[in-house]
Amino acid sequence: MEFTDTVFLPRHRLQSLIDLLCESGYDVIGPTIRQDAIVLESLRDAKALPGGWIDRQEPAVYRIENAGGSRQFDFNVGPSSWKKYLFPPKASIGGARLDQDGWHFTESTEELPRYAFLGVRACDLAGIEIQDRVFTGDEFVDPLYKRLREQSLIIVVECSKTSATCFCKSMGTGPRSESGFDLVMTELDDGFVVRAGSDRGGNLLADLDCQPSTSRQRDAGEKQIAATEASLAKHFDADGVAALLMENLEHPAWDDVARRCLSCTNCTMVCPTCFCSTVEEVADLDQTQVDRVRHWDSCFNPELSYTCGGTARPDVRSRYRQWLTHKFATWHDQFGTSGCVGCGRCITWCPVGIDLTAEVNRFRQETPVD
């Protein structure tokens, strides 16, 4: 099958896709509802998907409501991202063991799951690609991330609506997915227009034995994606932001945002690209076994920058500045791209509603143009 060909998967056959993935040894991860939020969890039944549910997002506001209807992906990104499956919040990364011959370094031998991500959005796919560069794009490769990533399968579902906080088009990450997936699905009322993006995806479609999509179905899908793109209300001028921020490191705006920021780390926890972590060495009681455990941390945590001379960024002003300048400026120096995909999570889940695009725009408005 050519990757330009599309098939139509009727809604009642979505369970067949999930069953096929499970039979192939994948742990299917998809959206479901927990504690009044749409989150990502392991699932085996299409009925666990948030059929009929939509979300409402604004700065510091997230609500879901049952609008009825049959659609199972009619919402924006929630607080979870796929990052937690490829870069786990807590993971053993090896250790050391003492025996009669002395100390020996050990590697983790834990069997890793094979994930099938169902319902990836374009912005989150861009986030995965950014983390690929962070963890595998240089000579120093993270072996845990590499193994999890290589055996994971990605099924994109195109966005059919936008929120007041997302700005993927401005960052060049959506709402349309062009590559990097195994399958891409466009949800219509009665099912999905599906296209393969890899040999693995093509093999899945062959096993599902679906009928080719009709021109009417393809046109409906294209019109829906175009309407989604046109409905994006939030726009952000990303041109020249790196230089703008680095030229304004002592601007009083940093003090203003520091008075509002709680340094709670919400933004970095929900971000699909932030990768700060801390490694702890945990010894057993007889001191013959030491495990190295990595867990998520945040540049908003003053202890992250602690050295023998003290904390390098002791105040909220310096920590917020570090986060924003890294995301939009020094990330380019490290990895060749921005660290922001425009998903809007950091705006929605900031308890005081700080909008990073508004903060950048303030610098732009108050900086004289030569």
C-alpha positions, 0 to 999 in steps of 0.5 A: 500500500502506498502511504498516500492511500487512505482507508475508512475505519468505521467507528464500530471497528475502532475496537478491532484496531485496539484488539489488533494492537494488544494482540501484537504485544502493545500496551495501548495508551490513549485518552480517558477520563479521570478526576474530571480531566482527560488524561492518558492511560493504558486501555483495552476497550474503546468504551474507555475513550471520552466519547461525547466529551469536550473540554474548555480551556483558558488561562488557569481554567480547564473544564470538561463537559459531556456534549453528547455525540459519538466522537471520541477525540473531540477535545484538545490536549489535557494535562498528560503528555506522552512524555511520561511514557518515553521519559518516565517520571521515575526510573531506575537507570542502573547502580552498583553492587558489592561482592567479594571482588569489589564494586561492580556497576550494573545496568537496569535489566527491567523488561520495557513495555511496547507502547502504542500511543492512540490519539497523539496530536500534532503538537505532541508529535512535535514534542516527541520529535524534540525530545528525540533530539534531546535524548538521542540526537547527539553522541550521548544517548539516553539508553532508556529513552532510546529503547522505549522510543524505538519500540513505540508505535504512534497513531495520530488523531488530527485535531478537530477543534482548538482552545483559547490557549493553543498556538501550534500554527504559530510554532509550525507544529500543527494542527496538521501532522505531516510525518513522524507517525505510523498511522494518522486518523481524521475523525468524522462523525461515523468513523476515521479516514486513516493513512499509514506513515510507516511500514508498521502502520501499513501492515496494521491497515493490511491486517484490519482489511478496511475499505478504501476511503471515498472522495466524500470522506477525504474531502470532509476530512480535509475541510475539517482540518482546514476549519480547525486551522482557521479557528485558531484564535491565539497567534504568536510572532515567534520570529526573533524571540531568541534575540529579543529575550537575550537582549532584555535579561535585566528588563523590569518585566521579569520582576513583574512576572516573578510577583505573580509566579508561584514557582509551583512547577506546574508548567514544567510538569505538563510541558511535553518537552521539559526534561529537567531531572535529578538522579539519586543514589539509594543504598540498601541497609547492608550497603552492598547494593546502590540503585541510581534513580532518576526522577523529574525535577524542574528549573523552578525548584531552587534546589535544582541549581544548588552547587557547593557554593549555594543556589545559582537561581535563588529567586523566582525572577531568575528561575522564570527567566531561565525557563522562558529563555531556555524554551525560546532562546538557548534551546536553539543553541543546544538542539537547533529548534525552539523548545515550545510546540504551542500546545498551551498546557503551561497557560491552561495549568498555571494556577495564576494564568500566566501566559508566556506569549503575553510575557514575550509580547510585552518585551516586544512592545517595550523594546525600541526598534532600531 
